[in-house]
Amino acid sequence: MVLEIEEQFQLPRVCWGFGKMGTILTLMMLLCLCLTTNSHEAARVIEQKQQQEQEESERQGFSSKPNWNNNNNNNNNSRRVIDVKGGPESVVWVVQLSDLHFSVHNPDRALDFNTIVGPALSMINPSLVLITGDLTDGKSKDLLTMKQNEEEWVEYQNTMEDVIKRSGLDKNIFFDLRGNHDNFGVPAVGGSFDFFSKYSINGQLGRHGNVNSVTLQTGEQKHLFVGFDSTMSFGLRGPTNLFGHPTDQLLAELDLELSQWNSHSIKPVTKISFGHFPLSFSASSNSGKSLKDIFLKHSLSAYLCGHLHTRFGKNLKRHHQSIHHFLSLPKLLQFNIHQMSSGSTVNCSFEAPPVEEFWEWEMGDWRKSRAMRILAIDRGHVSYIDIDFKLGTRNTIVLPTFPLDSRLMSTSSSHRMYECQIMLPSSYDSVRALVFSASPIVSVMARIFDTLPGNLYLVWESSMTKLVDNTSRGDLYTAPWNYKAFEDPSPDRYWLQIEVTDILGRSTLTELRPFSVNGLSAKLSWTWKEFSVMGCQWAALYNPILWSTLYFIFFILLTPKALLIYSKKQYTFKTFIANKGFINGIAWVLQELCRVPILWYGMLGYLLHLIFLPWFSGLVFSDGKDREYMTYMGWVVKSSDGRGKHEYVGFPDNMVVVLPHLFFVVLPSILVIGFLAAERVIYREYFLSLSGKKEDDFDQGKMSFLLYGYQGIQNSKFHFGKRWIRKLLLVVCLAICWMHFKSCIVLVKAYEMNPLIHFPGYSFSIPLLLAYAVYKSRNI
């Protein structure tokens, strides 16, 4: 897949003649080409070595993520069945929380959690509570050093005990997962710095496996929830600990857990999986399989995750559907929330294959947004509501369970079931909503609005009645309706709103939501920020972006040098003035860089250093014992027994260091050095023209647009306009250096490094080259 993309970025072939220098340059170009052409193979080898080393570690007994269940998937700790008692029998609901980030530097997070979540859970009375990662923050006060802090874990344990006690819920229904923050600097699971295994609820209850499942059973209906831990095998410190790393073993276990009821249940089983990382931040396994492949195989109802927080947007949702393309682009990018199939017709034959699809619902964070999610399964229909507790507790919470929001909950399978009339009619015959309230409810009203006239027009209103049960777990309100009256080819013509009034006269209105009884999906687009974190498969994109960038950088360095040596056509200031154009201008600028050997060879040497040598060495684990080193392919770390090394750890997580350095430091530096060299030529021509030492051998009018900034220098009292192009380039140099040194400070803090000792080449090469270029531009 990556190889197909890389082949689209191959460098143009440049004929630069024969000779020793040409041979050298050609060999250097071929070297870059060979490295890039094999980048997909390198990525595969990286993943292979990572998983082989992990399996070898498990055999030797020092694995960072051992299989505590010994592949015994009948272990009670990995599988549980909960018989949900009480009504309403047709619906179950669970609560999801994520990204708590309890921190010793921000005690209000745990305090608010204790104050708000305990009473909220008591009012909601869920059948499960899922906490999907990043339980603690693991960051210093300046947010730059990232490793485990036991005080935060003690605070998490105490807070959860208080919350469970205040909620009145059974501790066994709580499931918490490890996030990347809970894995910062953890060299081995079960070691002295693995506080998750010691203080988390899963750890205390003996759920040590990477995959755990629980089935909620109501009558004959089964609802399967499968959680998994895909954090990095060796818990590096941040920032190079960002992605989920599912192994083939984890995917096999996940596949097995999701299949557990396939041959034991007559009625369809609602399957939901939960983890920490969105699929856009999850790498593929050694064999090339992904979490998406497993989820599509089982046609999950939803995958619940966290990790991204709400700062990127509120629509961090994504619909996945199995679509077979010859091109690999859809595997790398998805441009809209809905991944629609190519065919619009519905195949109702019994031989038609089932639709492979699932929803991915990332939720907001507790860290800043104080977010909580309630998810309900009502006769197979899955719905949710995200609640914002930033303004305090809620007296009443309303979750409409049917009809579903056509923007974020409709599926192709529900559309097919409706069109083929194979759905359960009883699940369509009423409007339903769960109501959670601290006060008695007086009335619940359901209203449907038609938007066809151009604005909201009330077309249906009905009072909803509560289903009465002697042992009720919660309040489900229903209102009968003629659902066929609302069939429409438009998925967002009709909008639903529910109003609840309690005994104190307080009214709670749900947000207006479009619905489609046909099961059609309303279009909803991402913002650019939402697309960047949900629509891009970053693990697969890293290699194409990396090598296409290196292609381009080597091309702009080597091609002008070859043309300068062997081409009869030279790009100079005079030729540019005579024949203006963007290409001629860039060619001239880059050839001026080539005419300064120290700068050209210095930049070329630095690029080769980035490819073949370590970038820096630092402390990547919380114990602070050994220094490891990082290359563009990841970290090389020692095994826990000290007898071997593990290569390419933290790939592609290290892209957060590699790509910004190439894009915002290396590439701009090459260009600005070239422009400084070109500006020096312009000023020399102007100076010689003023001194009369050189005859004008080209039209002075043609160069006036470049020289006007230097005119009037003699008459300028303060010489403010003197060489303004150079002054502007100096500002750009300072901006590059500021950005570079800022990233160096982050790395120094993150991995406890000394820039003079542990990464002098990375720290000082670019600033020294820029400084020399500025110094060189002073002389004409």
C-alpha positions in Angstrom: 0.0 0.0 0.0 2.7 2.4 1.0 4.9 1.3 -2.0 2.1 2.3 -4.4 2.1 5.8 -3.0 5.9 6.0 -3.0 6.1 5.1 -6.6 4.1 8.2 -7.4 6.8 10.4 -5.9 9.9 9.2 -7.8 12.4 11.9 -8.7 12.7 13.1 -12.3 15.7 11.8 -14.1 18.2 14.5 -14.9 20.8 14.0 -17.6 24.0 15.4 -16.3 26.5 13.9 -18.6 29.6 11.9 -17.8 32.6 12.3 -15.7 33.8 11.8 -12.2 31.6 14.5 -10.6 28.6 13.4 -12.6 29.2 9.8 -11.6 29.4 10.9 -7.9 26.2 12.9 -8.1 24.4 10.2 -10.0 25.4 7.6 -7.4 24.1 9.9 -4.6 20.8 10.3 -6.4 20.5 6.6 -6.9 21.2 6.1 -3.3 18.3 8.3 -2.3 16.1 6.5 -4.9 17.0 3.1 -3.5 16.3 4.2 0.0 13.0 5.6 -1.0 11.9 2.7 -3.2 12.5 0.4 -0.4 10.7 2.5 2.3 7.7 0.3 2.2 9.8 -2.8 2.7 11.6 -0.9 5.5 8.3 -0.2 7.2 7.4 -3.8 7.0 10.7 -4.9 8.4 10.3 -2.4 11.2 6.9 -3.8 12.2 8.2 -7.4 11.8 11.2 -6.8 14.1 9.0 -5.1 16.6 6.7 -8.0 16.9 9.4 -10.7 16.6 11.2 -9.1 19.5 8.1 -8.8 21.5 7.3 -12.5 21.0 10.9 -13.4 21.8 10.6 -11.4 25.0 7.4 -13.3 25.9 9.2 -16.6 25.5 12.1 -15.4 27.6 9.8 -14.1 30.4 10.6 -10.4 30.2 7.9 -9.2 27.9 6.8 -5.6 28.4 3.2 -6.8 27.7 2.8 -10.5 28.6 -0.2 -12.6 27.9 -1.4 -13.1 31.5 -4.3 -15.3 30.3 -1.9 -17.8 28.6 -4.3 -17.8 25.7 -7.0 -19.3 27.9 -9.9 -17.3 26.6 -12.4 -19.0 28.9 -10.7 -17.4 31.8 -13.3 -15.5 33.9 -11.1 -12.5 34.0 -11.2 -12.1 30.2 -14.9 -12.9 29.7 -17.9 -12.1 31.8 -21.6 -12.4 31.3 -23.9 -10.0 33.3 -27.6 -10.7 33.5 -29.2 -7.3 33.5 -32.1 -7.4 36.0 -35.1 -5.1 35.9 -36.8 -3.2 33.2 -37.0 -1.9 30.6 -35.9 -5.2 29.2 -35.6 -3.9 25.6 -32.9 -1.4 26.3 -29.5 -1.3 28.1 -27.2 1.7 28.6 -23.6 2.3 29.6 -21.4 5.3 30.4 -18.1 6.1 28.8 -15.5 8.5 30.2 -12.1 9.2 28.7 -8.9 11.1 29.0 -9.2 12.0 32.7 -5.6 13.2 33.0 -5.5 13.3 36.8 -2.5 15.5 37.6 -0.7 16.6 40.7 -0.4 20.0 39.0 -4.2 20.2 38.4 -6.0 18.8 41.4 -9.3 20.2 40.2 -9.7 17.4 37.6 -9.9 14.7 40.3 -11.9 16.9 42.6 -14.6 17.7 39.9 -14.6 14.0 38.9 -15.4 13.0 42.5 -18.0 15.7 42.9 -19.8 15.3 39.6 -19.4 11.8 38.3 -20.4 9.9 41.5 -23.9 11.5 41.8 -24.3 11.4 38.0 -23.7 7.7 37.9 -26.1 7.2 40.7 -28.8 9.0 38.7 -28.0 7.2 35.4 -27.5 3.7 36.9 -25.6 2.3 33.9 -24.9 -1.4 33.4 -21.3 -0.7 32.5 -18.8 2.2 33.1 -16.0 2.3 30.4 -13.0 4.5 31.0 -11.1 4.6 27.7 -7.5 5.6 28.7 -5.3 8.4 29.8 -6.3 7.9 33.5 -3.4 10.0 34.6 -1.4 12.8 33.0 2.2 11.8 33.5 3.5 15.3 32.7 5.6 17.8 34.5 4.3 21.3 35.3 5.8 22.7 32.2 4.2 19.8 30.2 7.6 18.9 28.7 8.8 15.9 30.8 6.5 12.9 30.4 6.9 9.9 32.7 4.9 8.1 35.4 4.1 9.8 38.7 2.9 7.5 41.5 1.1 10.3 43.3 -1.3 10.7 40.4 -2.1 6.9 40.4 -2.8 7.0 44.1 -5.1 9.9 43.5 -6.8 8.0 40.7 -7.3 5.0 42.9 -8.7 7.0 45.8 -11.0 9.0 43.6 -12.4 6.0 41.8 -13.1 4.3 45.2 -15.0 7.4 46.3 -16.9 7.6 43.0 -17.9 3.9 43.1 -19.1 4.3 46.7 -21.1 7.5 46.0 -22.6 5.9 42.9 -23.8 2.8 44.6 -22.6 0.7 41.7 -20.8 -2.6 41.7 -17.1 -2.2 41.2 -17.1 -5.1 38.8 -19.0 -3.1 36.1 -16.1 -0.6 35.8 -13.6 -1.2 33.1 -10.6 1.1 32.7 -8.0 0.9 29.9 -4.4 2.0 29.6 -3.8 5.1 27.4 -0.5 6.4 26.0 -0.2 8.8 29.0 -0.5 5.8 31.3 2.3 4.2 29.4 4.9 7.0 29.4 8.3 5.7 30.4 7.1 2.2 31.4 9.8 -0.3 30.3 7.8 -3.4 31.2 4.3 -4.3 32.3 4.5 -5.7 35.8 7.6 -3.8 36.6 8.1 -1.2 39.3 6.9 1.7 37.1 3.8 -0.1 35.8 1.4 1.7 38.1 -1.6 0.9 35.9 -1.4 -2.8 36.9 -1.3 -1.8 40.6 -3.8 1.1 40.9 -6.3 0.7 38.0 -9.6 -1.1 38.5 -8.7 -3.6 35.8 -5.5 -4.3 37.6 -7.1 -4.7 41.0 -9.7 -7.0 39.7 -7.1 -9.2 37.9 -8.0 -8.3 34.4 -4.4 -8.4 33.2 -5.1 -9.5 29.6 -4.8 -7.1 26.6 -8.4 -8.1 25.6 -11.3 -8.3 28.0 -15.0 -8.7 27.2 -18.3 -8.5 29.0 -21.7 -9.5 27.7 -24.9 -7.7 28.9 -27.8 -10.1 28.7 -31.4 -9.0 28.8 -33.8 -11.9 28.2 -32.7 -13.4 24.9 -30.8 -10.3 23.8 -27.1 -10.2 24.1 -24.9 -7.1 23.9 -21.2 -7.8 23.7 -18.6 -5.2 24.8 -14.9 -5.9 24.0 -12.1 -3.7 25.3 -8.5 -3.9 24.4 -5.1 -2.3 25.2 -3.1 -1.4 22.1 -0.5 0.8 23.7 3.1 0.6 22.8 5.0 -2.6 23.8 7.8 -0.5 25.3 6.3 2.6 26.9 8.5 5.4 25.6 8.3 8.8 27.1 6.4 11.4 25.0 6.3 13.0 22.6 7.3 9.8 20.6 4.5 7.8 22.2 1.4 8.8 20.3 0.1 5.8 18.4 -1.7 2.5 19.1 0.3 -0.6 18.2 -2.0 -3.6 17.8 0.0 -6.8 17.3 -1.2 -9.9 15.3 -1.6 -11.7 18.6 -3.9 -8.9 19.9 -5.9 -8.9 16.7 -6.4 -12.7 16.9 -7.6 -12.4 20.5 -9.9 -9.5 19.6 -11.3 -11.5 16.7 -11.9 -14.5 19.0 -13.6 -12.4 21.6 -15.9 -10.8 19.1 -16.8 -14.2 17.7 -17.7 -15.8 21.0 -21.5 -15.7 20.5 -21.6 -16.4 16.7 -22.6 -20.0 17.1 -24.4 -19.7 20.4 -27.1 -17.1 19.8 -30.1 -17.3 17.5 -30.8 -13.6 17.7 -28.3 -11.0 16.4 -25.7 -9.9 18.9 -25.0 -6.2 19.2 -21.2 -5.8 19.2 -19.3 -2.8 20.5 -15.6 -2.5 21.0 -13.8 0.2 23.1 -10.2 1.2 23.2 -8.1 4.4 23.6 -6.7 5.2 20.1 -8.8 6.3 17.1 -8.1 4.2 14.0 -6.4 7.2 12.4 -3.7 6.9 15.2 -3.4 3.1 15.1 -0.7 1.3 13.2 -1.1 -2.0 11.3 0.3 -5.2 12.6 3.2 -7.2 11.3 1.0 -9.0 8.8 -0.5 -5.8 7.5 -3.9 -6.4 9.3 -5.5 -3.6 11.2 -8.2 -3.0 13.8 -10.4 -1.8 11.0 -10.2 -5.2 9.3 -11.4 -7.0 12.4 -14.2 -4.5 13.1 -15.5 -4.7 9.5 -15.4 -8.5 9.6 -17.7 -8.5 12.6 -19.8 -5.5 11.5 -19.6 -3.8 14.9 -22.3 -1.3 15.8 -19.6 1.1 17.2 -16.0 1.5 18.2 -15.7 3.8 21.2 -12.4 5.6 21.8 -10.7 8.8 23.1 -7.2 10.2 22.8 -7.9 13.3 20.7 -9.9 15.5 23.1 -12.4 18.2 21.9 -9.8 20.8 20.9 -9.9 19.4 17.4 -13.7 19.7 17.1 -17.0 18.1 18.1 -17.5 15.9 15.1 -14.7 13.4 15.7 -16.9 10.6 14.3 -16.3 8.4 11.3 -18.3 5.8 9.5 -16.3 2.9 8.0 -17.6 0.7 5.3 -15.9 -2.1 3.3 -15.2 -0.7 -0.1 -12.9 -2.5 -2.5 -10.7 -0.1 -4.5 -7.8 -0.8 -6.8 -6.2 2.4 -5.6 -4.8 2.6 -2.0 -5.8 6.2 -1.5 -9.1 5.3 0.4 -6.9 3.3 2.8 -4.9 6.4 3.5 -7.5 9.2 3.5 -11.2 9.5 4.1 -12.5 13.0 3.2 -16.0 12.9 4.8 -17.5 11.4 7.9 -19.5 8.9 5.8 -17.6 6.4 3.7 -20.4 5.6 1.2 -20.4 2.6 -1.0 -20.2 3.0 -4.7 -23.6 1.3 -5.4 -26.8 3.1 -4.3 -29.2 0.2 -5.0 -30.2 -2.3 -2.2 -29.8 -6.0 -2.8 -32.6 -7.8 -1.0 -31.7 -11.3 -2.1 -30.8 -13.9 0.5 -27.5 -14.5 -1.3 -26.5 -10.9 -0.8 -23.5 -10.6 1.5 -24.0 -8.7 4.7 -22.9 -5.1 4.8 -19.5 -4.7 6.5 -19.5 -1.4 8.3 -19.2 0.2 11.8 -19.2 3.6 13.4 -16.2 5.1 15.2 -17.2 7.5 17.9 -14.4 9.4 19.6 -15.6 11.3 22.7 -14.5 14.4 24.4 -12.1 14.5 27.3 -12.6 15.0 31.0 -9.3 16.9 31.2 -10.8 20.2 30.1 -14.2 19.5 28.6 -15.6 17.6 31.6 -17.3 15.3 29.1 -19.3 12.1 29.8 -21.1 9.9 27.3 -24.2 7.8 27.7 -24.7 5.1 25.1 -27.9 3.1 24.8 -28.9 0.0 22.8 -32.6 -0.1 22.2 -33.7 -3.3 20.3 -30.5 -3.2 18.3 -30.6 0.6 17.7 -27.5 2.2 19.1 -27.6 5.9 20.2 -25.6 8.1 22.5 -25.5 11.6 24.0 -22.4 13.5 25.0 -22.8 15.6 28.2 -20.8 18.7 29.1 -20.3 19.1 32.9 -18.2 22.2 32.6 -21.1 24.2 34.1 -21.7 21.7 36.9 -24.1 18.9 37.6 -27.2 18.1 35.5 -30.6 17.7 37.1 -32.1 16.0 34.0 -30.5 14.1 31.1 -32.5 13.0 28.1 -31.3 10.4 25.6 -33.6 9.7 22.5 -33.1 6.1 21.6 -35.4 6.0 18.5 -35.5 7.3 15.8 -31.7 7.6 15.4 -29.8 10.7 14.4 -29.4 10.4 10.7 -26.1 12.2 10.7 -24.1 10.2 13.2 -26.0 6.9 13.8 -27.6 5.7 10.7 -26.1 2.7 8.9 -26.3 1.1 5.5 -27.5 -2.2 7.1 -30.5 -0.4 8.7 -31.4 1.1 5.4 -31.2 -2.3 3.7 -33.3 -3.9 6.5 -36.0 -1.2 6.1 -36.1 -1.4 2.3 -36.2 -5.2 2.3 -38.7 -5.2 5.1 -36.7 -7.6 7.3 -36.5 -5.2 10.3 -38.4 -5.8 13.5 -41.6 -3.8 13.1 -42.0 -3.4 16.9 -38.8 -1.5 17.1 -40.2 1.1 14.7 -43.7 1.6 16.2 -42.9 4.2 18.8 -40.7 7.2 19.6 -38.6 6.4 22.6 -36.3 8.2 25.0 -34.5 7.5 28.2 -34.9 10.1 30.9 -32.6 10.4 33.9 -33.6 12.9 36.5 -32.8 13.7 40.2 -36.4 15.0 40.6 -39.8 13.3 39.7 -40.9 13.9 36.1 -44.2 15.6 35.4 -44.4 15.5 31.6 -42.4 14.4 28.5 -43.4 15.7 25.1 -42.0 14.6 21.7 -42.2 17.0 18.7 -41.3 16.5 15.1 -40.6 19.4 12.8 -40.7 19.5 9.0 -38.0 21.6 7.3 -39.4 21.3 3.8 -41.1 24.7 3.9 -37.8 26.3 4.5 -38.1 26.6 8.3 -39.1 24.5 11.2 -42.8 23.6 11.0 -44.4 21.5 13.8 -46.1 18.5 12.2 -46.4 16.0 15.1 -46.6 16.4 18.9 -47.4 13.7 21.4 -47.1 13.1 25.1 -44.8 10.3 26.1 -45.6 7.7 28.8 -43.3 5.9 31.0 -43.0 2.1 30.8 -43.9 0.8 34.2 -41.9 -2.0 35.7 -41.7 -3.3 39.2 -37.9 -3.5 39.2 -37.1 -0.6 36.9 -33.4 0.2 36.2 -34.4 3.5 34.6 -37.2 5.4 32.9 -38.0 4.7 29.3 -40.7 7.0 27.8 -42.5 6.0 24.6 -45.1 7.6 22.2 -46.8 5.6 19.5 -46.6 7.0 16.0 -47.1 6.1 12.3 -43.5 5.8 11.2 -44.5 5.3 7.6 -45.9 8.8 7.5 -42.3 10.0 7.9 -40.7 8.0 5.1 -38.8 10.4 2.8 -35.9 10.3 0.4 -34.3 13.2 2.3 -32.4 12.0 5.4 -32.7 15.4 7.1 -36.2 16.6 6.3 -37.7 15.7 9.7 -36.2 16.7 13.0 -37.0 15.4 16.5 -37.0 17.3 19.8 -38.0 16.1 23.2 -39.0 18.3 26.2 -39.0 17.1 29.8 -40.5 19.0 32.7 -39.8 18.0 36.3 -41.9 18.5 39.5 -40.0 21.8 40.2 -41.1 23.2 36.8 -37.6 22.9 35.3 -37.7 22.2 31.5 -35.0 20.3 29.6 -34.9 20.3 25.8 -32.9 18.0 23.7 -31.0 19.3 20.7 -32.9 19.1 17.5 -31.7 16.1 15.6 -32.6 14.9 12.0 -33.8 11.4 11.6 -34.7 9.0 8.7 -36.9 6.0 9.4 -35.6 4.7 6.0 -32.1 4.4 7.5 -30.6 7.0 5.2 -27.6 9.0 6.3 -27.5 12.8 6.3 -24.3 14.3 5.0 -22.0 15.9 7.6 -18.6 17.3 6.8 -15.5 17.6 8.9 -13.7 20.9 9.5 -10.0 20.9 8.4 -8.9 20.2 11.9 -11.3 17.3 12.3 -10.3 15.9 9.0 -6.6 16.1 9.9 -7.0 13.9 13.0 -9.8 11.6 11.8 -9.6 11.3 8.1 -5.9 10.7 7.7 -4.3 7.3 8.4 -1.1 8.8 9.8 0.7 5.5 10.4 0.4 4.6 6.7 1.0 8.2 5.5 4.3 8.6 7.4 6.6 6.9 4.9 5.1 8.5 1.7 5.3 11.9 3.3 8.8 11.3 4.7 10.4 10.0 1.5 8.6 12.4 -0.9 10.0 15.2 1.3 13.5 13.8 1.1 13.1 13.3 -2.6 12.2 16.9 -3.0 15.1 18.2 -0.8 17.7 16.1 -2.6 16.3 17.1 -5.9 16.6 20.9 -5.2 20.1 20.3 -3.9 21.6 17.9 -6.5 19.9 19.0 -9.7 21.1 22.7 -9.7 24.6 21.5 -8.8 24.6 19.0 -11.7 23.3 21.7 -14.1 25.9 24.1 -12.9 28.7 21.7 -13.7 27.5 20.2 -16.9 24.8 22.3 -18.5 25.7 25.0 -21.0 22.8 27.1 -19.7 23.8 28.8 -16.5 21.1 30.4 -14.2 22.4 33.8 -13.2 21.0 37.1 -12.1 21.4 38.4 -15.7 19.6 35.5 -17.3 16.8 35.9 -14.7 16.4 39.6 -15.5 16.4 38.8 -19.2 13.8 36.0 -18.9 11.7 36.4 -15.7 9.8 33.4 -14.5 9.2 31.4 -11.3 11.2 28.4 -12.5 14.1 30.6 -13.7 14.1 32.5 -10.4 14.1 29.4 -8.2 16.8 27.8 -10.4 18.9 30.9 -10.1 18.5 31.0 -6.3 19.4 27.4 -5.9 22.4 27.7 -8.2 23.6 30.6 -6.1 23.5 28.3 -3.1 25.6 25.8 -5.1 28.2 28.5 -5.7 28.9 28.6 -2.0 30.6 25.2 -1.4 30.6 25.3 2.4 26.9 25.9 2.6 26.0 23.4 -0.2 28.2 20.5 1.1 27.2 21.4 4.7 23.5 21.0 4.0 24.1 17.8 1.9 26.1 16.4 4.8 23.5 17.2 7.3 20.8 15.4 5.2 23.0 12.3 5.0 23.5 12.5 8.8 19.7 12.6 9.3 19.3 9.4 7.1 22.3 7.3 8.2 23.1 8.4 11.8 21.2 8.7 15.1 19.5 12.0 15.6 19.9 12.1 19.4 20.2 9.9 22.5 18.1 10.3 25.6 16.4 8.7 28.6 13.2 7.1 27.3 12.1 5.2 30.4 11.1 6.4 33.9 13.9 4.5 35.6 16.5 6.9 33.9 19.1 4.1 33.7 20.2 3.8 30.1 20.3 6.2 27.2 18.8 5.1 23.9 19.1 6.7 20.5 16.6 7.7 17.9 16.7 7.6 14.1 14.1 8.5 11.5 13.0 4.9 11.8 12.4 5.0 15.6 14.3 4.3 18.8 16.8 1.6 19.5 16.4 0.4 23.1 18.0 -2.2 25.2 16.0 -5.3 26.3 15.1 -5.5 30.0 17.6 -8.3 30.6 20.4 -6.2 29.0 21.3 -9.0 26.5 20.0 -7.5 23.3 18.4 -4.5 21.6 15.0 -3.7 20.2 15.1 -1.7 17.1 12.5 0.7 15.5 10.6 1.1 18.8 8.3 4.1 18.5 7.7 3.9 14.7 5.7 5.8 13.4 5.3 7.8 16.7 8.6 9.6 16.0 7.0 11.3 13.0 6.1 14.1 15.5 9.8 14.9 15.6 11.0 14.0 12.1 8.4 15.6 9.9 8.2 19.0 11.6 12.0 19.2 11.5 12.1 18.5 7.8 9.2 20.8 6.9 9.8 23.7 9.2 13.5 23.7 9.7 15.5 21.9 7.0 13.5 22.8 3.9 13.0 26.5 4.8 16.7 26.7 5.7 17.8 25.6 2.2 15.6 28.1 0.6 16.5 31.0 2.8 20.2 30.3 2.4 19.7 30.3 -1.4 17.9 33.6 -1.2 20.6 35.1 0.9 23.2 34.1 -1.7 21.0 35.6 -4.4 20.4 38.8 -2.5 24.2 39.2 -2.2 24.5 39.0 -6.0 21.7 41.6 -6.4 23.4 44.0 -4.0 26.8 43.5 -5.6 25.3 44.4 -9.0 23.7 47.5 -7.5 26.9 48.5 -5.7 29.0 48.2 -8.8 26.5 50.2 -10.8 26.7 53.0 -8.3 30.5 53.0 -8.1 30.8 53.1 -11.9 33.2 50.2 -11.9 31.0 48.1 -14.2 29.4 48.9 -17.4 25.6 48.2 -17.7 25.4 45.2 -20.0 21.8 44.7 -19.5 18.7 46.8 -19.3 18.7 48.8 -16.0 14.9 49.1 -16.2 14.5 45.3 -16.1 16.3 45.1 -12.8 14.7 48.1 -11.1 12.0 46.1 -9.5 14.7 44.2 -7.5 16.9 47.2 -6.9 14.4 49.8 -5.7 14.9 48.8 -2.1 18.5 49.8 -2.4 17.9 53.2 -4.1 18.1 56.3 -2.1 20.5 54.7 0.3 22.9 57.6 0.1 20.2 60.2 0.8 18.5 58.2 3.6 19.1 59.8 7.0 18.7 56.6 9.0 19.5 54.2 6.2 16.2 52.3 7.1 15.8 51.0 3.6 19.3 49.6 3.3 19.2 46.1 1.9 15.6 45.5 3.0 15.5 42.1 1.3 18.4 41.0 3.4 16.7 42.3 6.5 13.6 40.4 5.7 15.7 37.2 5.2 17.4 37.8 8.5 13.9 37.9 10.2 13.1 34.6 8.5 16.4 33.1 9.7 15.6 34.2 13.2 12.1 32.6 13.0 13.6 29.3 11.8 16.2 29.3 14.6 13.5 30.2 17.2 11.3 27.3 16.0 14.3 24.9 15.9 15.6 25.9 19.4 12.1 25.7 20.8 11.8 22.1 19.6 15.3 21.4 21.0 14.1 22.6 24.4 11.2 20.3 24.2 13.5 17.3 23.4 16.0 18.4 26.1 13.2 18.4 28.7 11.5 15.3 27.4 14.5 13.0 27.3 16.9 14.8 29.8 19.6 15.5 27.2 22.4 18.0 26.9 22.5 19.5 23.4 26.3 19.7 23.4 26.7 16.1 24.3 23.7 14.1 23.2 22.6 15.7 20.0 25.1 18.4 18.8 24.6 17.7 15.1 20.8 18.0 15.4 20.9 21.1 17.6 23.6 23.3 16.0 24.0 22.3 12.3 21.2 24.3 10.9 21.8 27.4 13.1 25.5 27.4 12.2 24.7 27.1 8.4 22.3 29.9 8.7 24.8 32.1 10.6 27.5 31.4 8.0 25.0 32.3 5.2 24.2 35.6 6.9 27.8 36.4 7.5 28.7 35.5 3.9 25.9 37.8 2.6 27.6 40.8 4.3 30.5 40.8 1.8 29.9 41.7 -1.8 
